[in-house]
Amino acid sequence: MKNNKHLIHAEHEVHINWRLTNAHGNPALCCSSCTTPKGKRRGQPMYIDWLKAAHIEELQQLGVEERH
């Protein structure tokens, strides 16, 4: 199941993480309460998915926190 990580964070608050971007400059949607357990991102908010411009605008209108 590729999208299994979305189910884990279904009940947690999320935020837009502008510190973590892909090659296109799109920020990551991250879980506000879960952290990455190992690797070079250990202890940082757990990545859920990359956001596209349309999704960013929708989330901003809903009042989702943005972290820079």
N, C-alpha and C positions, 0 to 999 in steps of 0.2 A: 504494500500500500504506500504509494508515493506521498499522499497528502495526510499521512497519519499524524504529523506534528500539529496540524490545525485542530485536531480533535482534543489534544492534550490541553490546549490553552483556551478552550471554548468558554470557560467561566471566569477567566482572569481579565483584568484590565490590560489594555494595550497602549502603546505610544508610537509615534513616528520618530525614528532615530535617524537624524541627519548626519551623525558621525559615521554611520555605516551605509555606504552607497555602493551601487554597482557601477559598471563601466559607462553606463548611460547617465549617471548622476541621479538615479532614482533612489530615494531613501528606503530603509527597511522598516517593516512593521515588526515591532518587538513586544514581547510579553513584559509587563511592568513588574511582575513578581518572580518570574523564573530566571535563573542564570545558567549560562553555559557551563557544564560540569568539567570539561577538559579541553585541551588544545590551546592555541594561542589566544583565543577569546575567552578563556576561563574566567568566571566571575562577572562577566559582562552580561547585559540583558540578552535573553535567548531570542534569536532571529526566527521569525515566522514566515515572512514572505517579502518579496520586493513589491513596491507600490508603483503604479503608473500615475501619470498626471491627473487623470479623471478621478482615480480613487483618492488621491491626496486631497483634492478639493472637497470631495464628499465627506471625508473624515474630518477635515477642518471645520466644515459646517456643523458637524455633529459634536464638535468640541473636544476631539481627541487631542491629548497633550502632545506637543512637539518638543523634542530635546535636541539641542544643538551642541 
